[in-house]
Each structure stands twice: as C-alpha cells, then as structure tokens.
Amino acid sequence: MENQNLDHRVYHPLDSVEDVEQFYSAISRDKLTQKLSPERPYCYWTIETYDKSNGIRGGGGLGVLAADMRRVAEQLQVPFVLVTPFYPWESHQRMQNMEQIDYHEERDYHDFGFNYVDNVRIKTSTTSVELSVIEKQMGSSRFLCITEPNFGELYSGESGSDHRLYQEVALGFGGYQALKLVGLRPAVIQLNEVATFFAAIARLDELVSSGMNVYEAIVYTRKHTLYTNHTLVQAAEATFHYSQFERYVFPNIKSTSVKRWLSDKFTDGIIRLSTPTVEIAELRSGVSKLHARVANYHDINGGKIKFKSVTNGIHMRTWVLPEIMEYYHNHDILDKFDLPTVRDFEGAVEKITAADIRHLKNLGRKRLNEILAHRTDQYGNPISIPEDAFLFDFKRRFVDYKRPTLPFNDPDRLADILERNNAHYILAGRVHMGDSTMFGKLMNTLKLIDSHPILRQRVHYLPDYDEELGLGLSLGANSSINTPIVGLEACGTSWMKDVANMGLLISTHDGGVADMPSDNYLTIEGKTEEQETDNLYHQMEVACKAWSNDFDLEYWVHKELIAYLDICSGSRMMRDYLNYLF
C-alpha cells in the first residue's frame, strides 16, 4: 500500500529523443545533451532525502524536494545523480497514554533494490572509516549513497556536534569518491544546503592534487558549483571549531594550499559553513522570490550575498491525484512536460466546473481514507472522514515559526466553526528530536483538544507524519492551513500539493506563496497574532461556504490554479535550474 500510494504515476517518462530535445530547446539554444551526459551528469548532493519507496526517510521539506528533483529528472530524462546517505536507522513516533513516544527502526538497503558497489574510505586524525557505496539506477537518474552501520540516523546529535560533522564529511568526501568509483565526472555540482559543502572541497582538492594551480582550481570549481540555500538567516546555522576540522576535515584534504584556503575562513577559531560555501559556489539560488530577496547572508568580508530565485516545485505525478493529472492533460491545462499549455491556459482552467472539482476531490477523499485505515489518532483509534464532511488540515514540520498551534488560540470559536460546518481538522507533523519547546506546545495542544467536547470529536492528531500521510491529506482535504510568521518561510511545498489537487489554500503571504499577489488565495492578514487568528477563522468560514456554492468554489480554484500551477510544477523548477546552470 505504502509504495503504491507514493508511486501512482499514470504517464510515462519522455520516451523519445524528440521529446527530450523539445524540452531542452525550451531551455537553451544550445542543446543540453552536449553538456550533460550519462558520464557527465547533473550531480545533486543532499544530507536529507525523503523517499520512503526507496527506503530513505527524511525529516521535512528539504528531503521531499531532493526526492522530487530526482523524480523530475527521471521523467524528463535529465542525466542526474542524487548523492545522499542511506541511514541505517530511522526515527518514528507513536502515541501512548496521550504522550508521544520516539522509537527507531533499522533499515537494510537490500530491501529497496540497492546494489552494493564497493567501499571507500575517509579519514579522521586517529583512524580511517570504511563506507559502503550503494546505488540504484532509475532511468536517466540514480541514487548513489554512502552508508556504514554506525552512521546513525538523519540529524543525529546536535547540529554542531562531532557526529554531525562526521556525517557531512562522509557525504562530501565519501560521496565524491563514490562518483569516481562508478566512473562519473560531474558536469555540475548542486549543494543542497551547507551540510553538503565538503563535496565542493573534495572536487577542489582533487583538481589541485592533480596539478592544477589552486587559484585556477577555485575558479573552475566555482563556475561548476551551485549552492541552494533553504534558510533565511546565516546566524541560525551551526558552528564548528577549528579543532573539529583538525580531527575530521583536514585529514581528508591532500593539498596544503586547499587546507590553507579553508583555514582562512575561520574567525576566532569558529566557522559557519555558509561562509566558505558562498565563496566556492559562484552560482547561488534561493528557493522562492521572497527568499532570494530577503535571505540575510554575508561573505567573509561582510558583503551581502545575492541569490538567484528558483522557486521550489513538486513532482506533479507523485503528488497529484492521477485522475486530476489526467483531467489536466485531457483538458489542455498541462502539456506532456507537466507545464501549463502555451495556448489559452487560463481559458482552459476557467472551464473547470464545480461539479468536476467536487467529483475529483471525492475521489481524493476515498484515497485519504484508504491511508487513514492503517493510521491511528492521539487516542490510538483509527479515523475515517465522512465523504460529506468538510476537512481542514495542517501538515507540516512542527517548528515554532510555522505556528501549528495558531488555530487553537480560541478553542471555542474553532469548535463552533467545525460543528456548524460539519467539518473536521487533521493536525499532522513531526517535532524534531530534541526540540523540547515544540514538543511541549504539541502536548499542551493535545490536552486542550482532549478537554473540549467538540474538539475532541473533530480534531485528529496523527503521529509519525510521513510522505504517505502528506500525500493522502493533499488528495482528500478540502482546505489546507499554512500559518508561518511572515518573513520566516523560505518556500514550503506542502501548499503546492494542495493547490495542484484543487484544494482551497488558507495562508499567510510568505515563502513561495508570496511569488504571486495575495488576492489569489484565502489570505491570513493582521499586524498582531490576535488579528491573524481572527482573520484565519474568517477565512475558514469563507472556505466552508465556498465549497457549497458553485460560483465561489470555481472562483477560488480557478484563481489558485492560474496563479500557481506553473510555480508548482517540478518541470518548471528543473527548467529554471538548467537555464541558470547552462
């Protein structure tokens, strides 16, 4: 069931040279097939991937994006290698007596179709560590992973800990050795956040150790490296001490000049990895228009770093109901690349009827209930959302700035909205291990729900949030709630899945949502949290009424799709990256 739910594509990847060249020709006058090849692929480094069907479970949007990048590359036949760890341990949650319990499960890469290639080694100041290289080929794309029994789980330890640095060094230096092991040379390296920085250093060190002048090697590496940033404030990063680099980093660098270059990036014995990353990558991208404008990053001399905006996207054929994708293609809304059609896209969208929307969302509700059948709520009970009930959801990583508790500021008003409109509310998300503040807020919210007779019946918390549940809620919920503090969300992609599945978006004007004007969705506004809360409740009422009124339902779904369907498209994201890179 799990794999079936996450891989329900109904259209095949591009299956002819003409199709591939047509996609490339829309990007650049020069054929990209002359710049990318199976031997010189697009190499994408990420510390986190969220692809349960391939046995790798991430922690949030960063990992989901990485998995979608690979899926889009496979669909569009872009030669693409995703270099990432295969974590031998995976964290999960369950509820027991209204308390969330964390536990772990062991993962074996053999169970997911990976093949063992060989071993590579990285060094520390006292020993060397053997890493297994495993791979899995899928069309033009492949996973290339490093792993070892003591590698631990994703984000194991504190962010500036020795073990975290070891994981990042293993991915960078070990992953680069893995590329050479399988006979690949990167046409370009994309660093998905600063945790992957050491891949660029491994490449720089190889060039210098092979005889290239260090300054020429830096120029070459910079021109072929893209750093994609997903956070807004440099000060929020982890820091490492020089002594940690002496133990874990410098033993893996052969060139004295590269060690010297890297040593110069420390200030008072401390380094933030973004400082050398922005210097080793000439290409730098933010993940939404707003993010690229406001990201507050500086180079070692204090100069403000400029980012190119490449808004995140989703792999439509993974995250959109197959019947909706078929509808989009059959009604000339999306083309074979899953991009909006060139001819009269808006006119085609405006022909979608309320009856079509309700029919397709009813199919999505059935899919959701199939997924919920093997899930339990905060009481350990299975739930099923009636077909005639309105469903709100919040499905995001539980961090303070996303404000998952905002809708519970006035419990009685929330209860009144749900009861009068025969509505339910599903709360789903993960608290990162060690985040005691958000864990406490979640527990307090669950106690509040339990103490209220209406909320207890209509608000369902689902632990162990994952891709499958995120997919089901995107398919089956009528309206999604997105409440980040304005200015703190880099992009987000959950809202894209909701819009593409014809749901009504209720959101603050932040992240990728802010790529378009705020009159294209049900906007949460206000100068204070109290005003925002009041406005949120108002928009929840608007959403419920719209669902029962043909004109209003068509109006809001049409506006959302016309504004955002192109932004949602992972093919658009890939096109934008290829344009920027080549």
C-alpha positions in Angstrom: 0.0 0.0 0.0 2.8 2.4 1.0 4.8 2.2 -2.2 1.6 2.1 -4.3 0.4 5.3 -2.8 3.6 7.1 -3.4 4.2 6.0 -6.9 0.9 6.3 -8.7 2.2 7.9 -11.9 -0.1 7.4 -14.9 2.1 8.9 -17.5 5.4 7.5 -18.6 8.7 9.5 -18.7 9.5 11.1 -22.0 10.2 8.2 -24.3 11.7 9.7 -27.5 14.8 11.7 -28.4 12.4 14.3 -30.0 10.6 14.8 -26.7 13.8 15.3 -24.8 15.2 17.7 -27.3 11.9 19.6 -27.3 12.2 20.1 -23.6 15.8 21.1 -23.8 15.1 23.5 -26.6 12.7 25.4 -24.4 15.5 26.0 -22.0 18.5 27.0 -24.2 19.5 27.5 -27.8 22.5 25.2 -27.2 21.5 21.6 -26.8 22.0 20.5 -23.3 22.7 17.0 -24.5 26.1 18.3 -25.5 26.7 19.5 -21.9 25.0 16.7 -19.9 25.6 13.0 -20.5 25.3 9.8 -18.5 29.1 10.1 -18.0 29.0 13.8 -17.0 25.7 14.1 -15.1 24.0 16.8 -13.1 25.2 15.8 -9.5 22.9 16.8 -6.6 24.3 16.5 -3.1 21.9 16.4 -0.1 22.2 15.3 3.5 18.5 14.6 3.5 16.2 12.7 1.1 12.6 11.8 1.8 11.7 8.9 -0.4 10.1 6.1 1.5 9.5 3.9 -1.5 13.3 3.8 -1.8 13.9 3.2 1.9 15.2 6.7 2.7 13.1 8.8 5.2 13.9 12.5 5.6 12.9 15.0 8.2 10.9 17.5 6.2 10.7 19.7 3.1 14.4 19.6 2.3 14.3 15.8 1.8 11.0 15.9 -0.1 12.4 18.4 -2.5 15.5 16.2 -3.1 13.4 13.2 -3.9 11.2 15.3 -6.3 14.3 16.6 -8.1 15.3 13.1 -8.9 11.8 12.1 -9.9 11.6 15.0 -12.3 15.0 14.3 -13.7 13.9 10.7 -14.4 10.7 11.8 -16.1 12.5 14.4 -18.3 15.5 12.1 -19.0 18.0 14.5 -17.5 21.2 12.6 -16.6 21.1 13.1 -12.8 22.8 11.6 -9.8 21.5 12.1 -6.3 24.3 11.7 -3.8 23.0 11.2 -0.3 23.5 9.0 2.8 21.5 5.8 3.3 20.8 6.0 7.0 20.7 2.6 8.7 18.3 3.9 11.4 15.0 5.6 11.0 13.1 7.5 13.7 9.3 7.1 14.3 6.7 8.3 16.7 3.6 6.7 18.3 1.2 7.8 21.0 0.9 6.1 24.3 -1.4 7.5 27.1 -1.5 10.9 25.3 2.3 11.1 25.2 4.4 10.9 22.1 7.0 8.1 22.2 10.0 8.1 19.9 11.4 4.8 18.6 13.8 3.6 15.9 13.7 1.0 13.1 16.6 -0.5 11.3 16.7 -0.2 7.5 18.5 -2.6 5.1 19.3 -1.2 1.7 19.0 -4.6 0.1 15.2 -4.5 0.8 14.9 -1.5 -1.5 16.7 -2.6 -4.7 20.1 -1.0 -4.0 23.2 -2.7 -5.2 26.5 -2.8 -3.4 29.3 -1.3 -5.5 32.4 -1.2 -3.3 33.9 0.6 -0.3 35.6 3.9 0.0 37.5 5.4 3.0 37.6 8.7 4.8 40.0 9.6 7.5 40.0 11.2 10.9 43.0 12.3 12.9 43.2 9.0 14.6 41.7 6.4 12.2 40.0 5.7 8.9 36.4 4.8 8.3 35.2 2.4 5.6 32.0 3.5 3.9 29.9 1.2 1.7 28.9 2.7 -1.7 25.5 1.5 -2.9 23.5 2.6 -6.0 20.1 2.3 -7.6 19.6 3.2 -11.3 16.2 4.6 -12.4 16.0 5.7 -16.0 18.4 8.6 -16.6 18.7 9.1 -12.8 20.3 7.2 -10.0 20.8 7.2 -6.2 24.4 7.0 -5.2 24.6 6.5 -1.5 27.2 6.1 1.2 26.5 4.1 4.4 28.0 2.2 7.3 26.5 0.5 10.3 27.4 3.3 12.8 26.4 6.2 10.5 23.3 6.8 12.7 20.0 8.4 11.7 19.3 11.7 10.0 20.3 14.7 12.1 21.8 12.5 14.8 23.3 14.6 17.6 23.4 18.4 18.0 23.8 20.5 14.8 27.4 21.4 15.7 28.4 18.1 17.2 31.3 15.8 16.1 28.9 13.2 14.8 27.1 15.7 12.6 30.4 16.9 11.2 31.4 13.3 10.6 28.2 12.7 8.6 28.7 15.8 6.5 32.4 14.9 5.8 31.5 11.3 4.9 28.8 12.6 2.5 31.1 15.1 0.9 34.5 13.3 0.6 33.0 9.8 0.6 30.3 10.8 -2.0 32.9 12.3 -4.3 35.0 9.2 -4.1 31.8 7.2 -4.9 31.3 9.2 -8.1 34.8 8.4 -9.2 34.3 4.7 -8.2 31.4 4.4 -10.7 33.2 6.3 -13.4 31.3 9.6 -13.3 32.6 13.2 -13.6 30.1 15.9 -12.5 29.1 18.4 -15.2 27.8 20.5 -12.3 27.5 20.0 -8.5 24.5 21.3 -6.7 24.9 21.7 -3.0 21.5 21.3 -1.3 22.3 23.4 1.8 25.6 23.9 3.6 25.7 20.4 5.0 27.0 19.3 1.6 29.8 21.8 1.4 32.5 19.2 1.6 31.6 17.8 -1.9 32.9 21.0 -3.4 36.1 20.9 -1.3 36.7 17.3 -2.4 36.5 18.4 -6.0 38.7 21.4 -5.4 41.3 19.2 -3.6 41.3 16.6 -6.5 41.9 19.4 -9.1 44.8 20.9 -7.1 46.3 17.5 -6.2 46.2 16.6 -9.9 48.4 19.5 -10.7 46.1 22.5 -11.3 47.1 25.8 -9.8 45.0 26.4 -6.6 43.6 29.7 -8.0 42.6 28.1 -11.3 41.1 25.2 -9.4 39.0 27.6 -7.3 37.8 29.4 -10.4 36.9 26.1 -12.1 35.1 24.7 -9.0 33.2 28.0 -8.5 31.9 28.0 -12.1 30.6 24.5 -11.8 29.0 24.6 -8.3 25.6 25.8 -7.4 24.7 26.4 -3.7 21.0 26.3 -3.0 20.0 27.9 0.3 16.8 26.9 2.2 17.1 29.1 5.3 16.8 32.9 5.7 19.3 33.8 8.4 23.0 32.9 8.5 23.1 33.3 12.3 20.8 30.3 12.6 23.4 27.9 11.3 25.5 25.6 13.4 29.1 26.5 14.0 32.2 24.3 14.2 35.5 24.7 15.9 38.9 24.6 14.3 39.8 21.6 16.5 36.9 19.7 15.0 38.2 20.4 11.5 41.6 19.1 12.6 40.0 15.8 13.6 37.5 15.3 10.8 38.1 17.5 7.8 41.8 18.3 7.2 42.9 14.6 7.3 40.8 14.2 4.1 42.5 17.1 2.2 45.7 16.2 0.4 46.6 19.8 -0.8 48.3 22.1 1.7 47.0 25.1 -0.3 43.4 23.9 0.0 43.8 23.4 3.7 45.2 27.0 4.0 42.3 28.4 1.9 39.8 26.7 4.2 41.7 27.7 7.4 41.4 31.3 6.4 37.6 31.1 6.6 37.7 30.8 10.4 37.1 33.7 12.7 38.3 33.4 16.2 38.6 29.6 15.7 34.9 29.3 14.6 33.4 28.7 11.2 29.9 28.8 9.7 29.8 26.5 6.7 27.9 29.1 4.6 30.9 31.4 4.7 33.2 29.1 2.6 30.2 27.7 0.7 29.3 31.1 -0.9 32.9 31.5 -1.9 33.3 28.1 -3.5 30.0 28.4 -5.4 29.7 31.2 -8.0 26.0 30.2 -8.6 23.7 30.7 -5.6 20.0 30.2 -5.5 17.2 30.8 -3.1 14.0 28.8 -3.2 11.4 31.5 -3.7 11.3 35.1 -5.0 10.9 36.4 -1.4 13.6 34.2 -0.1 16.1 35.3 -2.7 15.4 39.0 -1.8 15.5 38.8 2.0 18.0 36.0 2.8 20.5 37.6 5.1 23.8 36.1 4.2 27.2 37.7 4.0 30.7 36.7 2.7 33.8 36.7 4.8 34.3 40.5 4.2 30.8 41.3 5.3 29.4 41.8 1.8 25.7 40.9 1.2 25.3 37.7 -0.8 22.9 37.8 -3.8 20.8 34.8 -4.6 19.0 33.9 -7.8 15.4 32.9 -7.2 14.5 29.4 -8.3 11.3 28.6 -6.6 10.9 25.0 -5.4 8.4 22.8 -7.2 6.9 19.3 -6.8 6.9 16.2 -9.0 3.3 16.5 -10.1 2.8 12.8 -11.0 3.8 11.8 -7.5 1.8 14.3 -5.5 -1.4 14.9 -7.6 -4.3 12.6 -7.8 -3.9 10.5 -11.1 -7.5 11.4 -12.1 -6.7 15.1 -11.7 -3.5 14.8 -13.7 -5.4 13.0 -16.4 -8.0 15.8 -16.3 -5.3 18.5 -16.7 -3.8 16.7 -19.7 -7.1 15.9 -21.4 -8.4 19.5 -21.0 -5.2 21.2 -22.3 -4.2 22.6 -18.9 -0.9 20.8 -18.7 1.3 19.7 -21.6 3.4 16.5 -21.8 6.1 18.1 -19.7 3.6 18.9 -16.9 3.9 22.6 -17.7 1.0 24.9 -18.4 0.0 24.8 -22.0 1.1 27.7 -24.2 -2.2 28.2 -25.8 -5.1 29.6 -23.7 -4.0 28.1 -20.4 -6.2 30.5 -18.4 -9.2 29.8 -20.6 -8.8 26.1 -20.1 -8.6 26.4 -16.3 -11.7 28.6 -16.3 -13.7 25.8 -17.9 -13.2 23.6 -14.8 -16.7 23.3 -13.2 -17.7 23.0 -9.6 -19.1 19.5 -10.3 -15.7 18.5 -11.7 -13.9 19.8 -8.6 -16.2 18.1 -6.2 -16.1 14.8 -8.1 -12.3 14.7 -8.2 -12.0 15.7 -4.5 -14.4 12.9 -3.6 -12.0 10.5 -5.3 -9.2 12.1 -3.3 -11.2 11.6 -0.1 -11.5 7.9 -0.8 -7.8 7.6 -1.3 -7.2 9.5 2.0 -9.5 7.2 3.9 -7.6 4.2 2.5 -4.4 5.6 4.0 -6.1 6.6 7.3 -7.4 3.0 7.6 -4.0 1.9 8.9 -3.2 5.1 10.9 -4.4 6.0 14.4 -5.1 9.3 16.2 -3.9 10.6 19.5 -6.1 8.1 21.3 -4.8 5.2 19.3 -8.1 4.9 17.3 -8.4 4.7 13.5 -10.4 7.5 11.9 -12.3 8.0 8.7 -13.5 11.3 7.4 -17.1 11.1 6.0 -17.5 12.0 2.3 -19.9 14.8 3.1 -17.7 16.4 5.8 -15.5 19.4 5.2 -11.9 18.7 6.1 -9.2 21.2 7.1 -5.6 20.1 7.6 -2.3 21.3 8.9 0.5 19.1 7.7 4.0 20.5 8.2 7.1 20.1 10.2 6.4 21.3 13.8 8.6 24.3 14.3 7.8 27.5 16.1 7.7 29.8 13.1 5.2 27.6 11.3 2.8 28.1 14.2 0.9 24.8 14.2 -0.9 25.9 17.4 -2.3 29.2 16.0 -5.8 27.8 15.1 -6.2 26.8 18.7 -5.8 30.3 20.2 -9.6 30.5 20.6 -10.8 26.9 21.1 -14.5 27.8 21.4 -14.5 29.7 18.1 -12.7 26.9 16.3 -15.1 24.4 17.7 -18.1 26.5 16.6 -16.7 26.7 13.0 -16.1 22.9 12.9 -19.5 22.0 14.3 -21.7 24.4 12.3 -20.0 23.4 9.0 -19.8 19.6 9.7 -16.0 20.0 9.5 -13.0 18.0 10.8 -9.5 19.2 11.4 -6.4 16.9 11.0 -3.2 18.0 12.6 -0.1 16.2 11.3 3.6 16.9 11.6 6.8 15.9 13.2 8.7 17.5 16.1 12.4 17.2 15.5 14.1 15.1 18.2 15.5 17.4 20.9 13.1 20.3 20.3 11.6 20.4 23.8 9.8 23.7 23.2 7.7 22.4 20.3 7.2 19.1 22.0 5.7 20.9 25.0 3.5 23.0 22.8 2.2 19.9 21.0 1.4 18.1 24.3 -0.4 21.2 25.6 -2.4 21.4 22.4 -3.4 17.8 22.6 -4.5 18.3 26.3 -6.6 21.3 25.2 -8.3 19.3 22.5 -9.0 16.4 24.9 -10.6 18.8 27.4 -13.0 20.3 24.8 -16.0 18.0 24.0 -16.4 19.3 20.4 -12.7 19.5 19.5 -12.2 16.0 21.0 -14.6 14.7 18.3 -13.5 16.8 15.4 -9.7 17.4 15.7 -7.5 14.5 15.0 -3.7 14.4 15.6 -1.9 11.9 13.5 1.6 11.0 14.8 4.5 9.7 12.7 3.9 12.1 9.8 5.4 10.9 6.6 5.1 11.1 2.8 2.2 8.7 2.6 0.1 10.8 5.0 1.1 14.1 3.4 0.0 12.7 0.1 -3.3 11.5 1.4 -4.2 14.8 3.0 -3.3 16.7 -0.1 -5.6 14.5 -2.1 -8.5 14.4 0.4 -8.6 17.6 2.4 -10.9 20.5 1.2 -8.7 23.2 2.6 -5.2 23.4 4.0 -3.9 25.9 6.6 -0.4 27.4 6.3 0.5 29.8 9.1 4.2 30.7 9.0 5.3 34.0 10.6 5.7 36.3 7.5 9.4 36.6 6.6 10.5 33.2 8.1 9.4 30.6 5.5 11.9 30.1 2.7 9.4 28.4 0.3 7.4 25.4 1.5 5.9 22.8 -0.9 3.0 21.3 1.0 0.8 24.2 -0.1 1.7 23.5 -3.7 0.4 19.9 -3.4 -2.9 21.3 -2.0 -3.3 23.8 -4.8 -2.5 21.3 -7.6 -5.1 19.0 -6.0 -7.8 21.7 -6.2 -7.9 22.4 -2.5 -8.6 25.8 -1.0 -5.4 27.4 0.4 -5.6 29.5 3.6 -2.2 31.0 4.2 -0.1 33.9 5.3 1.7 35.7 2.5 5.1 34.1 2.9 7.6 31.8 1.2 6.7 30.5 -2.3 3.1 31.6 -1.8 4.4 35.2 -2.0 5.6 34.6 -5.5 2.2 35.9 -6.6 -0.1 38.6 -5.2 -2.1 37.7 -2.1 -5.5 38.0 -3.8 -5.0 34.6 -5.4 -5.9 32.6 -2.3 -7.6 33.0 1.1 -5.0 35.2 2.8 -4.3 35.4 6.6 -3.5 39.1 7.4 -3.0 41.1 10.5 -0.4 43.2 12.3 -0.7 41.1 15.5 -1.2 37.4 16.2 -4.6 38.2 17.6 -5.6 39.9 14.3 -4.1 37.0 12.3 -6.1 34.5 14.4 -9.3 36.3 13.8 -8.6 36.5 10.1 -7.8 32.8 10.0 -11.2 31.9 11.5 -12.9 34.3 9.0 -11.1 32.5 6.0 -12.1 29.1 7.4 -15.7 30.3 7.2 -15.2 31.5 3.7 -13.7 28.2 2.6 -16.6 26.2 4.0 -19.2 28.5 2.3 -17.3 28.4 -1.0 -17.5 24.6 -1.0 -21.2 24.7 -1.0 -21.5 27.5 -3.7 -20.6 26.7 -7.3 -19.6 30.2 -8.2 -17.3 30.8 -5.2 -15.7 27.3 -5.5 -14.9 27.8 -9.2 -13.7 31.4 -8.5 -11.1 30.4 -5.9 -9.9 27.2 -7.5 -9.5 29.0 -10.9 -7.6 31.8 -9.3 -5.2 29.4 -7.4 -4.5 27.3 -10.5 -4.0 30.2 -12.8 -1.6 31.9 -10.4 0.3 28.9 -9.1 0.1 25.8 -11.3 3.3 26.8 -13.2 5.0 27.6 -9.9 4.0 24.2 -8.5 5.5 22.3 -11.5 8.7 20.5 -10.8 9.4 20.6 -14.6 9.4 24.4 -14.3 11.8 24.1 -11.4 14.1 21.8 -13.4 13.9 24.1 -16.5 14.8 27.1 -14.3 17.8 25.3 -12.8 19.1 24.1 -16.2 18.7 27.6 -17.6 20.7 29.1 -14.7 23.4 26.4 -14.8 24.0 26.3 -18.5 
